[in-house]
Amino acid sequence: MAFTDLVYILLTTPIIIPNARLNEFKAEPRGQHIARTGFLGKRVAAVCPSGAKNDPTDDTKCICDGGATWTSGTNAYTSKILVKGACVTDCGPDAALNKAGACICTAKGAIYDSASNTCLCGDDASLTGGKCVCTDTTATFDTSAATAAKPGVCKCPKGKLLIDSACITNCGDNAKPDDSGECICMKLDGTTPNGATFVAVTKPCSCGPNARLVTASKTCECKDTEAIWDEDTSTCTCTAPQVLVDGFCTTDCGDDATADEDGNCVCKDETATWDTDLQECNCPTGKVLVKSVCVKDCGDQAAVNSAGTCVCKAKGATFATKTKTCGCGSDATLKGTACVCKVKTAIWDPAKAVCNCPTGKKLSGTTCVLDCGANASPDSAGKKCVCKAKGATFATKTKTCGCGSDATLKGTACVCKVKTATWDSTNKVCYCKPGFVYDGKTCSCPKGKTNKGGKCY
């Protein structure tokens, strides 16, 4: 064989790489490089595994045979890719093949959708950061009942319901929450308030004591057919001049009368008569209407007691029958329903109907001052008693003044027991005049001297 012939054979014969070496090559987007270069640098075709074929645009690569395959009945494409020398199902970025060859989502509670080759978390959640996250962040994604065909569900906090992927206040079947979350009772259309009051999730809305909730229309209907339900005030109203009494429309007779079967007003007190012009009850002369009852007219400052006697509202005050007024005597004046002493610091004694100064004080002119007894008076500050006799000592308990052992109190002065002695108000003692001496009985001149004009010579 000529050398030229040998070179031709080497250049034209493909080099075959055993299948055992397929796993050494990395998968690429369109196929897999099984062989790259032949002897002397010639490009050669790749040898592809079962189920794969050479890429028509580049025979050095392998692609899975058929590419995306339509599966009848499931309305889905099954895409396959070449991984480590074998054609396997393409599960997309969020799922992986299990041992049975099925695509399983990596996110807990998500389900694999073959039509879109993606993982889904249901209508109320989406795949975020590799896990299912509820659209309403206050809700939690519950996977306890999830299966391969059934995704997890979003659950709202207690007292809330999931509606259109949002957690809203649970108001039951008869009400809906407003923007602030307060439950508002609605008509059958579910959008118009009916004026009823929300009670509880498990109970129907309340129309109050004078109306009922009509289940068919979810509207309030008054018990009295003549009454009209007012959705704004949530009450039954009657056409004037009638008013609602105990759930029924009747003549408006006020608080002191009621309407009879004919619609005439009858006073609750049998002694009173109904005045059709003034639309009120009138009592006999000398009586007035008090809480629908005719009682003795005691004026504004007194009220009748159970015995039928007028008693002043101010304790201790005296009722004057002729004038129908109350008085508090000379010590106090009537102010409202109380007797107020004219002397500000004095206290009204309702039992005796007089004003008294607080304990330890007495009335002096128009004010209460310290009670210092007959021999003393309050100081300028009015806080302590000072004896009228200079040098005398005040005894608080007895409210008296004393001059000690040397003198006695006489009127407003301390007088020495020794007649010729003089009272020292500063030291509170009696002493003899200069030049005189005390002989045990009196002050006298020393022996050998004579008292002449109050002086010893």
C-alpha positions as CSV (number, residue, x, y, z in Angstrom):
1,M,0.0,0.0,0.0
2,A,1.3,3.3,-1.0
3,F,2.0,6.0,1.7
4,T,-0.5,8.3,0.1
5,D,-3.2,5.6,0.4
6,L,-2.5,5.2,4.1
7,V,-2.8,8.9,4.7
8,Y,-6.1,9.0,2.9
9,I,-7.6,6.2,5.1
10,L,-6.5,7.9,8.3
11,L,-8.0,11.2,7.2
12,T,-11.4,9.8,6.1
13,T,-12.1,7.1,8.8
14,P,-14.1,8.4,11.9
15,I,-12.7,7.8,15.4
16,I,-15.2,6.0,17.6
17,I,-15.2,6.7,21.4
18,P,-16.7,4.0,23.6
19,N,-20.0,4.7,25.4
20,A,-18.3,4.1,28.7
21,R,-16.6,7.5,28.3
22,L,-19.9,9.4,27.7
23,N,-20.2,10.3,31.4
24,E,-16.9,12.2,31.2
25,F,-18.5,14.9,29.0
26,K,-20.6,17.9,30.3
27,A,-24.1,18.4,29.0
28,E,-24.6,21.5,26.9
29,P,-27.8,23.4,26.0
30,R,-28.4,21.9,22.5
31,G,-26.6,18.6,22.8
32,Q,-23.4,17.0,24.0
33,H,-19.9,16.9,22.5
34,I,-19.0,13.2,22.3
35,A,-16.1,13.7,19.9
36,R,-14.3,16.8,18.9
37,T,-11.1,16.2,16.8
38,G,-9.8,13.2,14.8
39,F,-6.3,12.1,14.0
40,L,-4.2,14.9,12.5
41,G,-6.8,17.5,13.7
42,K,-9.7,16.3,11.5
43,R,-13.3,17.0,12.9
44,V,-15.2,13.8,13.4
45,A,-18.9,13.0,14.2
46,A,-20.1,12.2,17.8
47,V,-21.3,8.8,18.7
48,C,-24.7,9.4,20.5
49,P,-26.3,7.2,23.2
50,S,-29.7,5.5,22.8
51,G,-32.6,7.9,22.3
52,A,-30.2,10.6,21.1
53,K,-29.0,11.7,17.7
54,N,-26.4,14.0,16.1
55,D,-27.3,17.7,16.1
56,P,-28.1,18.4,12.4
57,T,-26.4,21.8,12.7
58,D,-23.3,20.4,14.4
59,D,-22.7,16.6,14.2
60,T,-20.1,16.8,16.9
61,K,-23.0,17.3,19.3
62,C,-25.8,15.0,20.4
63,I,-29.4,16.0,21.1
64,C,-32.3,13.9,22.5
65,D,-34.3,12.4,19.7
66,G,-37.6,14.1,19.1
67,G,-36.8,17.1,21.3
68,A,-40.2,18.2,22.9
69,T,-42.8,15.4,22.6
70,W,-46.6,16.1,22.6
71,T,-48.4,13.6,24.9
72,S,-52.0,13.0,23.7
73,G,-54.6,13.2,26.5
74,T,-52.6,15.3,28.9
75,N,-52.3,18.3,26.5
76,A,-48.7,18.8,27.6
77,Y,-45.2,18.7,26.0
78,T,-42.6,16.5,27.5
79,S,-39.2,18.0,27.0
80,K,-36.0,15.9,27.4
81,I,-32.4,16.9,27.9
82,L,-29.1,15.1,27.7
83,V,-27.6,14.7,31.2
84,K,-24.4,12.6,31.7
85,G,-24.9,10.6,28.5
86,A,-28.6,9.8,29.0
87,C,-31.9,11.5,27.8
88,V,-34.0,12.5,30.8
89,T,-37.2,14.5,31.3
90,D,-36.6,18.3,31.7
91,C,-38.4,19.3,35.0
92,G,-37.5,23.0,34.8
93,P,-35.6,25.1,37.3
94,D,-37.9,24.5,40.3
95,A,-38.3,20.7,40.2
96,A,-36.3,17.5,40.0
97,L,-36.8,13.9,38.9
98,N,-37.5,11.3,41.6
99,K,-36.5,7.7,41.4
100,A,-39.8,6.9,39.6
101,G,-38.9,9.4,36.9
102,A,-41.6,11.9,37.9
103,C,-40.9,15.7,38.3
104,I,-41.2,16.7,42.0
105,C,-41.2,20.4,43.1
106,T,-38.4,21.3,45.5
107,A,-40.7,23.9,47.3
108,K,-42.8,22.2,50.0
109,G,-46.5,22.2,49.1
110,A,-46.0,23.2,45.4
111,I,-47.2,21.0,42.6
112,Y,-45.5,20.4,39.2
113,D,-47.3,21.7,36.1
114,S,-46.1,19.7,33.0
115,A,-47.9,22.1,30.7
116,S,-45.7,25.1,31.8
117,N,-42.8,23.0,33.1
118,T,-43.0,25.1,36.3
119,C,-44.1,24.6,39.9
120,L,-47.3,26.2,41.2
121,C,-48.4,27.2,44.7
122,G,-52.2,27.5,44.0
123,D,-54.3,30.7,43.4
124,D,-53.4,32.5,46.6
125,A,-49.6,32.0,46.7
126,S,-46.6,32.2,44.5
127,L,-43.1,30.7,44.3
128,T,-40.7,33.2,45.9
129,G,-37.1,32.4,46.9
130,G,-37.6,28.6,46.5
131,K,-40.7,28.5,48.7
132,C,-44.4,29.2,48.4
133,V,-45.4,32.6,49.9
134,C,-49.0,33.8,50.3
135,T,-50.1,37.0,48.5
136,D,-51.4,38.3,51.8
137,T,-48.4,38.4,54.1
138,T,-50.6,38.0,57.2
139,A,-51.5,34.5,56.0
140,T,-49.4,31.4,56.4
141,F,-48.9,28.7,53.7
142,D,-50.2,25.4,55.2
143,T,-48.7,22.2,53.6
144,S,-50.2,19.7,56.0
145,A,-52.8,18.4,53.5
146,A,-50.7,19.0,50.3
147,T,-50.1,16.1,47.8
148,A,-48.4,15.8,44.4
149,A,-51.6,16.8,42.7
150,K,-53.0,19.2,45.4
151,P,-51.0,22.3,46.5
152,G,-50.9,23.7,50.0
153,V,-53.3,26.4,51.1
154,C,-53.0,29.9,52.6
155,K,-54.6,30.2,56.1
156,C,-55.5,33.5,57.7
157,P,-55.2,34.5,61.4
158,K,-58.1,33.7,63.7
159,G,-61.2,35.7,63.0
160,K,-60.2,36.3,59.3
161,L,-61.3,34.8,56.0
162,L,-59.3,34.4,52.8
163,I,-61.2,36.1,50.0
164,D,-59.6,36.9,46.6
165,S,-56.2,36.1,48.1
166,A,-56.6,38.7,50.9
167,C,-57.3,38.1,54.7
168,I,-60.4,40.0,55.7
169,T,-62.5,40.1,58.9
170,N,-64.9,37.1,59.2
171,C,-68.3,38.7,59.4
172,G,-70.3,35.6,58.6
173,D,-73.0,35.3,55.9
174,N,-75.0,38.4,56.8
175,A,-72.3,41.1,57.0
176,K,-69.2,42.3,55.3
177,P,-66.2,44.3,56.7
178,D,-65.7,47.9,55.8
179,D,-62.3,49.5,55.3
180,S,-61.7,49.7,59.0
181,G,-62.6,46.0,59.5
182,E,-65.9,46.6,61.2
183,C,-68.7,44.2,60.2
184,I,-71.6,45.9,58.4
185,C,-74.9,44.1,57.9
186,M,-75.8,43.9,54.3
187,K,-78.9,43.4,52.1
188,L,-79.2,40.4,49.8
189,D,-77.0,42.1,47.2
190,G,-74.1,42.0,49.6
191,T,-73.2,45.6,49.0
192,T,-76.0,47.8,50.5
193,P,-76.1,48.2,54.3
194,N,-79.5,47.3,55.8
195,G,-79.2,49.3,59.0
196,A,-79.2,46.1,61.2
197,T,-76.6,45.6,64.0
198,F,-73.9,43.0,63.7
199,V,-74.1,40.5,66.6
200,A,-71.7,37.6,66.0
201,V,-70.3,35.5,63.1
202,T,-72.6,32.6,64.0
203,K,-75.7,34.8,64.6
204,P,-78.0,36.8,62.3
205,C,-77.9,40.6,62.4
206,S,-80.2,42.3,64.9
207,C,-82.9,44.8,63.9
208,G,-83.6,45.7,67.5
209,P,-86.7,44.9,69.7
210,N,-89.2,46.5,67.3
211,A,-88.2,44.9,64.0
212,R,-87.1,41.5,62.6
213,L,-84.6,40.4,59.9
214,V,-86.3,39.0,56.8
215,T,-84.1,36.1,55.7
216,A,-85.1,36.1,52.1
217,S,-84.1,39.7,51.5
218,K,-81.9,40.3,54.5
219,T,-83.7,43.5,55.3
220,C,-85.3,44.7,58.5
221,E,-89.1,44.8,58.8
222,C,-91.0,46.6,61.6
223,K,-93.4,44.6,63.7
224,D,-96.1,47.2,63.2
225,T,-96.9,47.4,59.5
226,E,-97.6,51.2,59.9
227,A,-94.1,51.8,61.0
228,I,-91.2,52.4,58.6
229,W,-87.6,51.0,59.1
230,D,-85.0,53.8,59.0
231,E,-81.7,52.4,57.8
232,D,-79.8,55.5,58.9
233,T,-80.9,55.4,62.6
234,S,-81.6,51.6,62.7
235,T,-85.0,52.2,64.2
236,C,-88.7,52.0,63.3
237,T,-90.4,55.3,62.9
238,C,-94.0,56.3,62.6
239,T,-95.7,59.0,60.6
240,A,-96.4,62.2,62.6
241,P,-98.2,62.8,64.9
242,Q,-97.9,59.2,65.9
243,V,-94.9,57.8,67.8
244,L,-93.6,54.3,68.4
245,V,-94.6,52.9,71.8
246,D,-93.6,49.3,72.7
247,G,-93.1,48.6,69.0
248,F,-96.4,50.0,67.7
249,C,-97.4,53.3,66.2
250,T,-99.8,55.2,68.5
251,T,-100.9,58.8,69.4
252,D,-98.1,60.8,71.0
253,C,-99.5,61.5,74.5
254,G,-96.1,62.4,76.1
255,D,-94.7,60.8,79.2
256,D,-97.7,61.5,81.5
257,A,-100.5,59.9,79.4
258,T,-101.2,56.9,77.2
259,A,-103.5,56.5,74.2
260,D,-106.6,54.3,74.5
261,E,-108.1,52.1,71.8
262,D,-109.6,55.1,70.1
263,G,-106.4,57.0,70.1
264,N,-107.4,59.4,72.8
265,C,-104.9,60.5,75.5
266,V,-105.6,59.4,79.0
267,C,-103.6,60.7,82.0
268,K,-101.8,58.1,84.0
269,D,-103.0,59.8,87.2
270,E,-106.7,59.5,87.4
271,T,-107.0,62.9,89.2
272,A,-105.4,64.7,86.3
273,T,-107.2,65.7,83.1
274,W,-105.9,65.8,79.6
275,D,-105.7,69.3,78.0
276,T,-106.2,68.8,74.2
277,D,-105.0,72.3,73.4
278,L,-101.8,72.2,75.4
279,Q,-101.4,68.4,74.9
280,E,-100.6,67.8,78.6
281,C,-102.1,66.6,81.8
282,N,-103.3,69.1,84.4
283,C,-103.7,68.5,88.1
284,P,-106.3,69.9,90.5
285,T,-105.6,73.2,92.2
286,G,-102.8,73.1,94.8
287,K,-101.2,70.1,93.1
288,V,-98.5,69.7,90.4
289,L,-97.5,66.8,88.2
290,V,-94.4,65.0,89.3
291,K,-93.3,61.9,87.4
292,S,-96.9,61.5,86.0
293,V,-98.4,61.7,89.5
294,C,-100.3,64.7,91.0
295,V,-98.7,65.7,94.3
296,K,-98.9,68.7,96.7
297,D,-97.5,71.9,95.2
298,C,-94.4,72.7,97.4
299,G,-92.8,75.2,95.0
300,D,-89.3,74.8,93.6
301,Q,-87.4,74.7,96.8
302,A,-89.2,71.8,98.5
303,A,-90.7,68.5,97.6
304,V,-93.6,66.4,99.1
305,N,-92.7,63.4,101.2
306,S,-94.5,60.1,101.6
307,A,-96.7,61.7,104.3
308,G,-97.8,64.4,101.9
309,T,-95.8,67.1,103.7
310,C,-93.6,69.7,102.0
311,V,-90.0,69.2,103.0
312,C,-87.2,71.6,101.9
313,K,-84.6,70.2,99.6
314,A,-81.9,72.0,101.7
315,K,-81.3,70.1,104.9
316,G,-82.3,72.1,108.0
317,A,-84.2,74.7,106.1
318,T,-87.7,75.7,107.1
319,F,-90.7,75.6,104.7
320,A,-93.0,78.6,104.5
321,T,-96.4,77.4,103.4
322,K,-97.8,80.8,102.2
323,T,-94.8,81.6,100.0
324,K,-93.9,78.0,99.2
325,T,-90.3,78.9,99.8
326,C,-87.5,77.7,102.2
327,G,-85.4,79.7,104.7
328,C,-82.2,79.1,106.6
329,G,-82.6,81.6,109.5
330,S,-80.4,84.5,110.4
331,D,-77.1,82.6,110.3
332,A,-77.3,81.3,106.7
333,T,-78.8,81.9,103.3
334,L,-80.3,79.4,100.8
335,K,-78.2,78.7,97.8
336,G,-79.7,76.1,95.5
337,T,-80.5,73.0,97.6
338,A,-78.2,73.9,100.6
339,C,-78.0,76.4,103.5
340,V,-74.7,78.3,103.3
341,C,-73.4,80.1,106.5
342,K,-72.8,83.8,106.2
343,V,-69.5,83.4,108.1
344,K,-67.3,81.6,105.5
345,T,-65.5,79.3,108.0
346,A,-68.7,78.4,109.9
347,I,-70.4,75.1,109.5
348,W,-74.2,74.6,109.0
349,D,-75.9,72.4,111.6
350,P,-79.1,71.1,110.0
351,A,-80.3,69.6,113.2
352,K,-80.4,72.9,115.1
353,A,-80.6,75.1,112.0
354,V,-77.7,77.3,113.2
355,C,-74.1,77.9,112.0
356,N,-71.3,76.8,114.3
357,C,-67.6,77.6,114.2
358,P,-65.2,74.7,114.0
359,T,-64.0,73.0,117.2
360,G,-61.7,75.3,119.1
361,K,-63.0,78.5,117.5
362,K,-65.8,80.9,118.3
363,L,-67.7,83.6,116.4
364,S,-66.3,87.1,116.6
365,G,-68.2,89.6,114.5
366,T,-68.3,88.1,111.0
367,T,-65.6,85.5,111.4
368,C,-64.5,82.5,113.4
369,V,-61.5,83.0,115.6
370,L,-59.6,81.0,118.2
371,D,-61.6,80.5,121.4
372,C,-59.2,81.8,124.1
373,G,-61.7,82.2,126.9
374,A,-62.4,85.4,128.9
375,N,-58.8,86.2,129.9
376,A,-57.0,85.9,126.6
377,S,-57.4,86.8,122.9
378,P,-55.9,85.5,119.6
379,D,-52.6,87.0,118.4
380,S,-52.3,89.1,115.2
381,A,-51.8,85.9,113.2
382,G,-54.8,84.3,114.8
383,K,-52.9,81.1,115.5
384,K,-52.3,81.3,119.3
385,C,-53.9,82.8,122.5
386,V,-52.2,85.6,124.3
387,C,-53.3,86.6,127.9
388,K,-54.6,90.1,128.4
389,A,-52.6,90.4,131.6
390,K,-48.9,91.1,130.8
391,G,-46.7,88.3,131.9
392,A,-49.5,85.8,132.5
393,T,-49.3,82.3,131.1
394,F,-52.2,80.8,129.0
395,A,-53.4,77.3,129.8
396,T,-54.8,75.7,126.6
397,K,-56.9,73.0,128.3
398,T,-58.7,75.3,130.7
399,K,-58.5,78.4,128.5
400,T,-57.4,80.5,131.5
401,C,-54.5,82.7,132.4
402,G,-52.2,82.3,135.5
403,C,-49.6,84.6,137.2
404,G,-47.6,81.9,139.0
405,S,-47.1,81.6,142.8
406,D,-46.1,85.2,143.5
407,A,-49.3,86.9,142.1
408,T,-52.9,86.4,141.3
409,L,-54.9,87.4,138.2
410,K,-57.3,90.2,138.8
411,G,-59.1,91.4,135.7
412,T,-56.4,92.1,133.1
413,A,-53.5,92.3,135.5
414,C,-51.3,90.1,137.6
415,V,-51.3,91.5,141.3
416,C,-48.6,90.5,143.7
417,K,-49.8,88.7,146.8
418,V,-47.4,91.0,148.9
419,K,-49.1,94.3,148.6
420,T,-46.0,96.4,148.6
421,A,-44.3,94.2,146.0
422,T,-44.2,95.0,142.3
423,W,-45.0,92.5,139.4
424,D,-42.2,91.8,136.9
425,S,-44.0,90.8,133.7
426,T,-40.8,89.9,132.0
427,N,-39.5,87.5,134.6
428,K,-43.0,86.7,135.8
429,V,-42.1,87.3,139.6
430,C,-42.9,89.8,142.3
431,Y,-40.0,91.9,143.8
432,C,-39.5,94.7,146.4
433,K,-38.6,98.1,145.3
434,P,-35.0,99.2,145.5
435,G,-34.1,100.1,149.1
436,F,-36.8,97.8,150.5
437,V,-36.4,94.3,151.9
438,Y,-38.9,91.4,152.3
439,D,-39.5,90.5,155.9
440,G,-41.6,87.4,155.2
441,K,-44.8,89.3,155.1
442,T,-44.3,92.5,153.2
443,C,-41.7,94.8,151.7
444,S,-40.3,97.2,154.4
445,C,-37.4,99.5,155.0
446,P,-34.3,98.0,156.5
447,K,-33.9,98.2,160.3
448,G,-33.2,101.7,161.4
449,K,-34.8,103.3,158.4
450,T,-38.3,104.8,158.0
451,N,-40.6,104.7,154.9
452,K,-41.3,108.2,153.8
453,G,-43.3,108.6,150.6
454,G,-42.3,105.2,149.3
455,K,-38.6,105.6,150.1
456,C,-36.6,104.5,153.0
457,Y,-34.7,107.2,155.0
